Amino acid sequence: GAGAGAGAGAGAGAGAVPPALVVEEAPRSKMKINFTRLVDSSIEFAPDLAAVLAEVDDDMGTDWRPAGLCPDGQWRGNAYVATERCPLNPVTPAFVEECKSRDFWVVFAGDSNMRNMFDSVAGRLAMPMGIPYSQTSQFGDRERFDPQAAAASRPRMSLRFAAYMEIGDGDPKHYNRVTNLLADPNQAYKENGMPFAMPANVPRGRTGQPDLVIMNTGLWELMGIEEKWDTYWKPLFAQRMILLLRKVRSSQMARKFVWLTMPAVQPVDAERKKFMRPERVRFLNSLAVRLVTRAGFELFDTYALTKDRPDFSGGYHVGGDSMAAWQGLIISLMCDPVHYLD
């Protein structure tokens, strides 16, 4: 998780539109985002493991088919063009100001790419640091909210940093941030796994739970895996993912849940090249597409957005124009659902 900063756009003012994100001027038939509310926990999520693995193996023999929200965006030079099928709004200065005036709580959960995205989006929205960095660390949770804002318009952004073994769902040998997130989204942790006190004035959202959780994890899951990929790790990852999604469905931790596929990383250092292999990243993303959509949740395809892009920092941190485009799409994603929550 260590490395590059928030990437392009992190320090941009609210009035600046990321140049790497373009929305075509063609007539747009505005679609509502079909966020599925977290479902009744009495409805069991139990897909057939062998069938899912067979479907993913079939996927691996074809070109990547973009999935989820905005599947038909494309790069034209250094600009990412979101076409009329994309249900997200262009991130204009007026849209940013409207977003900042709303009462909502969004939780980002994931690794260093999600941490960089969190800081980039917070910078674009000019959201103050609610928990000082002195109380967190590179691998700690973070909070952004304005303690001086009126109670009726107090947006809050939280980062729950997830690194190793998060899909492992509570491996007793590893601290598991996602399990804590499912248990209590308000609880934030330092790097050493100890909780720190949340300020009394922290916004709690309209219902006391997050309006939206945006989650991605998986790259660090691959580290250290050398043998038995087909016979042991592939079915184990499928079982873990099913269990994780089952817990998300039953926990009712948020009003809405969106999964991001992992970026199409291109590691340059020997250790990450050895373990973050393209075919394994592709496998976990294909698995996520199959299972997340089957579980009834929405998905945003970061893999398609970043595939074959040259602007990775260190080969595994999204940066440059890709970060600017990703930032704009995520801001639209997190601000749009507010319209549909009532």
C-alpha positions in Angstrom: 0.0 0.0 0.0 2.9 2.4 0.4 3.8 4.7 -2.4 2.3 7.4 -4.5 0.1 10.2 -3.3 -3.4 10.9 -4.3 -2.6 11.4 -8.0 -4.0 14.0 -10.4 -6.8 16.1 -9.1 -6.1 15.6 -5.4 -5.5 19.2 -4.8 -7.8 20.6 -7.4 -10.2 23.3 -6.4 -14.0 22.8 -6.5 -14.2 24.9 -9.6 -11.9 22.9 -11.8 -13.3 20.2 -14.0 -10.9 17.2 -14.5 -9.7 17.5 -18.1 -9.4 13.8 -18.5 -13.2 13.2 -18.1 -15.4 14.3 -21.0 -19.2 13.8 -21.3 -20.4 13.8 -24.9 -22.9 16.4 -25.9 -25.1 14.0 -27.7 -28.7 13.8 -26.3 -28.7 11.7 -23.1 -31.6 9.7 -21.9 -30.8 10.1 -18.2 -31.2 6.7 -16.4 -31.6 6.2 -12.7 -28.8 4.2 -11.2 -30.2 0.9 -10.3 -28.7 0.6 -6.8 -30.3 -2.4 -5.1 -31.0 -1.9 -1.5 -29.4 -4.3 0.9 -31.7 -7.3 0.8 -33.5 -9.2 3.4 -31.0 -11.4 5.2 -33.5 -14.2 5.2 -32.9 -14.7 1.5 -29.8 -16.8 1.3 -27.1 -16.0 -1.1 -25.7 -19.4 -2.0 -24.6 -19.6 -5.7 -23.3 -23.0 -7.0 -19.5 -22.8 -6.5 -18.6 -25.1 -9.4 -20.9 -23.3 -11.8 -19.5 -19.9 -10.9 -15.9 -21.2 -11.4 -16.9 -22.7 -14.8 -18.4 -19.3 -15.9 -15.3 -17.4 -14.8 -13.0 -19.9 -16.6 -15.1 -19.3 -19.8 -14.7 -15.5 -19.3 -10.9 -16.0 -19.2 -10.9 -17.2 -22.7 -12.5 -14.0 -24.1 -11.7 -10.3 -24.3 -12.7 -8.4 -21.2 -16.3 -7.2 -21.5 -16.8 -4.0 -19.5 -19.5 -4.5 -16.9 -21.6 -2.5 -14.4 -22.0 1.3 -14.5 -20.8 3.2 -17.6 -19.6 0.1 -19.5 -19.2 1.8 -22.8 -16.9 4.7 -21.9 -13.7 4.9 -23.9 -10.4 6.7 -24.1 -9.7 9.2 -26.9 -6.2 10.4 -26.4 -5.9 11.5 -22.8 -9.6 12.1 -22.3 -12.1 9.5 -21.1 -15.4 9.9 -22.8 -18.5 8.8 -21.0 -21.1 8.2 -23.6 -24.9 8.7 -23.4 -25.5 5.2 -21.9 -23.6 6.3 -18.8 -26.2 7.3 -16.1 -23.7 9.5 -14.2 -23.8 13.3 -14.3 -20.9 15.4 -15.6 -19.0 16.8 -12.7 -19.4 20.5 -13.2 -18.6 23.2 -10.6 -22.4 23.5 -9.9 -22.7 19.8 -9.4 -19.8 19.8 -6.9 -21.3 22.6 -4.9 -24.7 20.9 -4.9 -23.0 17.7 -3.7 -21.3 19.5 -0.8 -24.6 20.9 0.4 -26.2 17.5 0.9 -26.5 15.5 4.1 -24.9 12.1 3.3 -22.3 9.7 4.5 -20.1 7.7 2.0 -17.6 5.1 3.1 -14.7 4.0 0.9 -13.3 0.6 1.8 -10.1 -0.7 0.2 -6.4 -0.6 -0.3 -4.0 2.2 -1.2 -5.7 2.9 -4.6 -8.9 3.5 -2.6 -7.0 5.6 -0.1 -5.6 7.7 -3.0 -9.1 8.0 -4.5 -10.6 9.0 -1.1 -8.0 11.8 -0.7 -8.4 12.9 -4.4 -12.2 13.1 -4.1 -12.0 14.9 -0.7 -9.6 17.4 -2.3 -11.9 18.0 -5.2 -14.9 18.6 -2.8 -12.7 20.7 -0.5 -13.8 18.6 2.5 -11.8 19.3 5.7 -10.0 16.6 7.6 -12.3 15.5 10.4 -9.7 13.2 12.1 -6.2 14.8 12.0 -3.6 12.8 10.2 -1.6 12.8 13.4 -4.1 10.3 14.7 -4.0 8.1 11.7 -1.2 6.7 9.5 -0.6 5.6 6.0 -2.5 2.4 6.7 -5.1 3.8 9.1 -8.7 4.8 8.6 -9.6 8.4 7.8 -12.5 10.8 8.2 -13.5 13.9 6.3 -16.3 16.2 7.4 -16.8 19.9 8.2 -17.4 20.3 12.0 -18.7 23.9 11.3 -21.3 22.9 8.7 -25.0 23.2 9.4 -26.6 20.1 10.6 -28.9 20.0 7.6 -26.0 19.9 5.1 -23.1 17.9 6.6 -21.6 15.4 4.1 -19.1 12.9 5.5 -16.6 10.7 3.8 -14.9 7.8 5.6 -12.0 5.6 4.6 -11.7 2.1 6.0 -8.3 1.0 4.9 -8.2 -2.7 3.9 -5.0 -4.4 3.0 -4.2 -8.1 3.6 -6.6 -11.0 3.8 -9.8 -8.9 3.6 -11.6 -11.4 1.4 -10.3 -13.9 3.9 -13.1 -12.8 6.1 -11.7 -12.8 9.6 -8.6 -15.0 9.3 -7.5 -15.0 12.9 -3.8 -14.4 12.0 -4.6 -11.1 10.3 -6.4 -8.0 11.4 -9.5 -7.7 9.2 -10.9 -4.2 8.6 -13.9 -5.3 6.5 -15.2 -7.4 9.4 -15.1 -4.3 11.6 -16.8 -2.2 9.0 -19.6 -4.7 8.8 -19.9 -4.7 12.5 -19.9 -0.9 13.0 -19.2 1.6 10.1 -18.7 4.4 12.7 -15.7 2.7 14.3 -12.4 3.9 12.9 -9.0 2.3 13.6 -5.4 3.2 13.7 -2.7 1.3 12.0 -2.1 -0.9 15.0 -5.7 -2.1 15.0 -6.8 -0.1 18.0 -9.9 2.1 17.7 -9.7 5.8 18.2 -12.4 8.0 19.7 -14.7 9.5 17.1 -15.4 13.2 17.7 -18.8 13.9 19.2 -19.8 16.2 16.3 -19.2 13.7 13.6 -22.1 13.5 11.1 -24.0 10.3 11.4 -26.0 10.5 8.1 -29.7 10.7 8.1 -30.2 7.2 9.5 -27.1 6.6 11.6 -25.6 4.3 8.9 -23.7 5.1 5.6 -25.8 6.0 2.7 -23.3 4.4 0.4 -20.3 2.0 0.8 -17.9 1.8 -2.2 -15.5 -1.1 -1.8 -12.6 -2.7 -3.6 -10.0 -5.1 -2.4 -8.0 -8.0 -3.8 -4.6 -7.0 -5.0 -2.9 -7.8 -1.7 -4.8 -11.1 -1.5 -2.5 -12.3 -4.4 0.8 -11.6 -2.6 2.7 -14.7 -1.6 0.6 -17.1 -3.7 3.0 -19.4 -5.7 1.6 -22.9 -5.9 -1.8 -24.6 -6.3 -3.5 -21.6 -7.9 -6.0 -23.7 -9.9 -6.6 -26.5 -7.4 -6.7 -24.5 -4.2 -6.7 -20.8 -4.4 -9.3 -20.2 -7.2 -12.0 -22.2 -5.4 -11.0 -20.7 -2.0 -11.3 -17.1 -3.4 -14.7 -17.9 -4.8 -15.8 -19.3 -1.4 -14.4 -16.2 0.4 -16.1 -13.8 -2.0 -19.4 -15.5 -1.5 -19.1 -15.3 2.2 -18.1 -11.7 2.1 -21.1 -10.7 -0.1 -23.4 -12.8 2.1 -22.2 -10.9 5.1 -22.7 -7.5 3.3 -26.3 -8.6 2.4 -27.1 -9.6 5.9 -25.3 -6.9 7.9 -27.5 -4.0 6.6 -24.4 -1.9 7.2 -25.4 0.7 4.6 -28.3 1.8 2.4 -26.4 1.1 -0.8 -23.3 -0.9 -1.7 -21.1 -0.7 -4.8 -18.1 -2.9 -5.6 -15.2 -1.6 -7.8 -13.2 -4.1 -9.8 -9.4 -3.9 -9.3 -7.4 -1.6 -11.6 -5.6 -3.3 -14.5 -2.2 -2.9 -12.7 1.1 -3.3 -14.5 3.7 -3.8 -11.7 7.3 -3.0 -12.4 9.0 -4.3 -9.3 10.0 -8.0 -9.2 7.9 -8.9 -6.2 4.6 -7.5 -7.4 5.2 -8.7 -11.0 5.6 -12.2 -9.5 2.3 -12.2 -7.6 0.0 -9.6 -9.2 -0.1 -11.5 -12.5 -2.4 -10.1 -15.1 -4.3 -13.4 -15.4 -4.9 -13.6 -11.6 -6.1 -10.0 -11.4 -8.4 -10.8 -14.3 -9.6 -13.9 -12.6 -10.5 -12.0 -9.4 -12.3 -9.3 -11.4 -14.3 -11.8 -13.4 -15.2 -13.6 -10.2 -16.3 -10.3 -8.7 -18.5 -9.4 -11.7 -20.2 -12.7 -11.6 -20.8 -12.8 -7.9 -21.5 -9.1 -7.1 -24.1 -8.8 -9.8 -25.7 -12.1 -8.8 -25.9 -10.9 -5.2 -27.9 -7.9 -6.4 -25.3 -5.1 -6.0 -24.1 -2.5 -8.4 -20.6 -2.7 -9.8 -18.2 -0.1 -11.3 -15.6 -1.4 -13.7 -12.2 0.2 -12.7 -10.5 -2.6 -14.6 -12.0 -1.5 -17.9 -11.3 2.2 -17.2 -7.6 1.5 -16.6 -6.9 -1.3 -19.0 -3.7 -0.7 -21.1 -3.3 2.8 -19.6 0.3 4.1 -19.2 -0.3 6.3 -16.2 0.2 4.0 -13.2 2.6 5.1 -10.5 4.9 2.2 -9.8 2.7 0.1 -12.0 0.0 -0.4 -9.4 -1.2 3.0 -8.2 -3.7 4.7 -10.5 -2.4 8.1 -11.5 -2.4 10.9 -14.1 -5.3 11.1 -16.5 -6.7 7.8 -15.3 -7.0 9.1 -11.7 -8.6 12.3 -12.9 -11.2 10.4 -14.9 -11.8 7.9 -12.1 -12.2 10.8 -9.6 -14.8 12.5 -11.7 -16.8 9.2 -12.2 -16.6 8.4 -8.5 -17.8 11.9 -7.5 -20.8 11.5 -9.8 -21.4 8.0 -8.5 -21.3 9.1 -4.8 -23.4 12.2 -5.3 -26.0 10.8 -7.7 -27.4 8.2 -5.3 -28.6 10.9 -2.9 -31.4 11.6 -5.3 -32.7 8.1 -5.1 -32.4 7.3 -1.4 -35.7 8.8 -0.2 
